[in-house]
Amino acid sequence: MFSKDIELVDETNEKSTDIEVPNFEPGAKASLDSKEETYKPIGDPSIPFRDLTSLESKLTSIRKIINVLNVSKSFRYQKDASDTYCNIYTFDYCFFAKVYIPRLRWTDTAIEQLEKGNEVAVVFDGTVKPFYSNYIYDWFLQSSKEFGWERIDDVDELQKKVNANGGVGIICAKRFVLNKSGHIVVVVPETDTDKAYRKDGKVIYPLQSQAGSDNYNYFSEIREDWWNNKDPEKGYSSVIFYYHD
């Protein structure tokens, strides 16, 4: 969720996928204690990466990532007067989980130059813009398969796959009103103390982690099925569920 979704949507997502995705290296100023360089990955060596050695190592390291990022307390993800930061937290979580989602996109002007074979420097708010949650929704549908993502039919299946494989789940919802912020959260493996909410043995509210108007390291039933809010002004037109090993 990010209020700057209100900028006019350009046509960048429909441009050629042959152009390399813009990225920055981890930033020295990017920190859990700061809102500087939120467009860069955090370069803090104390934050663990997901250990892909075994199922147990994946589950243990994911818990550590959530605990260290500590979205409920870390300043990087706290809402301010105009913005909330679901996309930044999701990007950071995925970065440390070793799966890819975009943080940046080329502007139309930059793409025109790249398509002509010209080199274009990656300049934040110049040649590249942030990928907000409404854009990320489109990216998942258009490009995520190339990066190992699998579309899932429902949250019960999504939670099962995340639990069974120590993988990464995503719920991404797009607004009815496109100049209002969408929302994106990660679905995480259940722990001994933090559980999805089930009815008749089926998950209806998965175990999630998010930044937004309220930040939660773990949550499930407290926000119910938030993605099914159909209020024309505040609700979501559509939702997608994705999984990555």
C-alpha positions in Angstrom: 0.0 0.0 0.0 1.6 3.3 -1.0 -0.2 6.6 -1.5 2.1 7.6 -4.3 0.2 5.2 -6.5 -1.8 8.3 -7.3 0.7 9.3 -10.0 -0.6 8.7 -13.5 0.0 5.2 -14.7 2.3 5.2 -17.7 2.7 2.4 -20.3 6.0 1.0 -18.9 4.6 -2.4 -18.1 3.6 -3.0 -21.7 7.0 -2.3 -23.1 9.5 -4.9 -24.3 10.5 -7.5 -21.8 13.9 -7.9 -23.5 15.2 -4.8 -21.7 17.1 -5.6 -18.5 15.2 -4.9 -15.3 16.7 -1.9 -13.5 18.2 -2.6 -10.0 20.4 -1.0 -7.5 23.0 -2.8 -5.4 22.3 -2.9 -1.6 22.7 0.6 -0.3 24.9 1.7 2.6 22.2 4.2 3.7 19.3 1.7 3.3 18.5 0.7 6.9 15.8 -0.6 9.1 16.2 2.6 11.2 15.9 5.0 8.3 13.7 5.9 5.3 16.7 6.8 3.2 17.2 4.7 0.1 14.1 2.7 0.5 14.4 2.0 -3.3 17.6 -0.1 -2.6 18.0 -3.4 -0.9 19.3 -3.2 2.7 23.1 -3.9 2.9 23.1 -4.9 6.6 25.1 -8.1 7.0 23.3 -8.9 10.3 20.0 -9.6 8.4 19.9 -13.3 7.4 19.1 -14.7 4.0 16.8 -17.8 3.6 18.9 -20.9 3.9 17.9 -23.2 1.1 19.8 -26.3 2.4 16.7 -28.1 3.7 13.1 -27.6 4.7 14.1 -27.1 8.3 16.7 -24.5 7.4 14.3 -22.7 5.2 11.6 -22.5 7.9 14.1 -21.5 10.6 15.7 -18.8 8.5 12.4 -17.4 7.4 11.4 -16.9 11.1 14.8 -15.2 11.6 14.2 -12.8 8.6 10.7 -11.9 10.0 12.1 -11.3 13.4 15.1 -9.2 12.3 13.1 -7.1 9.8 10.6 -6.6 12.6 8.1 -4.8 10.4 5.9 -4.0 13.4 8.6 -1.8 14.9 11.3 -0.9 12.2 11.2 2.7 11.2 11.8 1.9 7.5 8.3 0.5 7.2 6.3 2.8 9.5 3.5 4.8 7.8 3.9 8.6 7.8 1.5 11.4 6.9 1.2 10.4 3.2 2.7 7.0 2.7 2.5 3.4 3.7 5.1 0.9 2.8 3.7 -2.6 1.9 5.7 -2.8 -1.3 9.0 -1.9 0.4 8.5 -4.5 3.1 7.5 -7.2 0.5 10.5 -6.3 -1.6 12.9 -6.6 1.4 11.3 -9.9 2.5 11.6 -11.4 -0.9 15.2 -10.1 -1.3 16.3 -11.9 1.9 14.2 -14.9 0.9 16.2 -15.1 -2.3 13.2 -14.6 -4.7 12.7 -11.8 -7.1 10.1 -9.1 -7.3 10.7 -5.7 -8.9 11.4 -2.6 -6.9 12.0 -0.3 -9.9 10.8 0.2 -13.4 12.2 2.2 -16.3 10.3 5.4 -17.3 8.8 5.5 -20.8 11.5 8.0 -21.8 14.3 5.7 -20.6 12.8 2.7 -22.4 12.7 4.7 -25.7 16.4 5.3 -25.3 17.2 1.7 -24.4 15.2 0.5 -27.4 17.4 2.6 -29.6 20.5 0.9 -28.1 21.6 3.8 -25.9 22.9 3.3 -22.4 20.8 4.7 -19.7 22.0 5.3 -16.1 19.8 4.1 -13.3 18.7 7.3 -11.6 16.0 7.1 -9.0 13.1 9.5 -9.8 14.8 10.3 -13.0 15.2 7.3 -15.4 13.5 4.8 -13.0 10.4 5.0 -10.8 9.2 2.8 -7.9 7.1 -0.2 -8.6 4.0 0.4 -6.4 1.5 -2.3 -5.5 -0.9 -1.7 -8.5 2.1 -2.0 -10.9 3.3 -5.2 -9.1 -0.1 -6.8 -9.6 0.3 -6.3 -13.4 3.9 -7.5 -13.2 2.9 -10.8 -11.6 0.4 -11.5 -14.3 2.7 -10.5 -17.2 6.3 -11.4 -16.1 6.5 -13.3 -12.8 6.6 -16.8 -14.4 9.9 -15.9 -15.9 11.3 -15.5 -12.4 10.0 -18.7 -11.0 6.6 -17.6 -9.6 3.5 -19.9 -9.8 0.0 -18.6 -9.7 -2.2 -20.3 -7.1 -6.0 -20.7 -7.0 -6.7 -20.1 -3.4 -5.2 -19.3 0.0 -5.6 -22.8 1.4 -3.4 -24.2 -1.4 -1.0 -21.3 -1.0 -0.6 -21.8 2.8 -0.1 -25.6 2.2 2.7 -25.0 -0.3 4.4 -22.3 1.9 4.3 -24.6 4.9 5.4 -27.8 3.1 8.3 -26.3 1.2 9.5 -23.3 3.2 8.5 -21.1 0.2 7.3 -17.6 -0.3 3.6 -16.7 -0.8 2.2 -13.4 -2.1 -1.3 -11.9 -2.0 -1.6 -8.8 -4.2 -4.8 -6.9 -4.6 -5.6 -4.2 -7.2 -7.9 -1.2 -6.5 -11.1 -0.4 -8.3 -9.8 3.1 -8.4 -6.3 2.8 -9.9 -5.0 6.1 -8.6 -5.5 4.7 -5.0 -3.0 2.4 -3.4 -3.3 -1.3 -3.9 -1.9 -3.8 -1.3 0.6 -6.6 -1.2 1.5 -9.0 1.6 3.7 -12.1 2.1 2.2 -15.4 3.2 4.6 -17.1 5.5 5.1 -20.6 7.0 3.1 -21.3 10.2 5.0 -21.6 13.5 4.3 -23.2 16.8 2.7 -20.0 18.0 1.5 -18.2 14.8 -1.2 -19.9 12.7 -3.4 -19.4 9.8 -7.1 -19.3 10.5 -9.1 -22.4 9.4 -12.7 -23.3 9.1 -13.6 -26.9 8.8 -9.9 -27.7 8.3 -9.5 -25.3 5.4 -7.4 -22.1 5.5 -9.6 -19.0 4.9 -7.2 -16.4 6.4 -3.5 -17.4 5.8 -0.6 -16.5 8.0 0.7 -13.2 6.6 3.3 -10.5 7.3 2.8 -6.9 6.1 3.5 -3.2 6.3 0.6 -0.9 5.7 -1.8 1.2 7.7 -1.0 -1.3 10.4 2.2 -3.4 10.5 2.2 -7.0 11.6 5.1 -9.5 11.8 2.4 -12.2 11.8 -1.4 -12.0 11.4 -4.3 -14.0 10.1 -7.9 -13.5 11.3 -7.4 -9.9 12.6 -7.8 -8.6 9.0 -10.0 -11.5 7.8 -10.1 -11.7 4.0 -9.1 -8.1 3.4 -8.6 -8.7 -0.3 -12.3 -9.3 -0.7 -13.3 -5.8 0.2 -15.6 -4.7 -2.7 -16.2 -1.2 -1.6 -16.0 0.9 -4.8 -13.9 3.6 -3.2 -11.8 1.6 -0.7 -11.9 -1.9 -2.0 -10.2 -4.1 -4.5 -11.3 -5.1 -8.0 -9.2 -8.2 -8.1 -6.7 -10.3 -6.2 -4.0 -12.8 -7.2 -2.1 -15.4 -5.2 1.4 -16.5 -6.1 4.0 -18.9 -4.8 7.8 -19.3 -5.2 9.9 -22.2 -3.9 
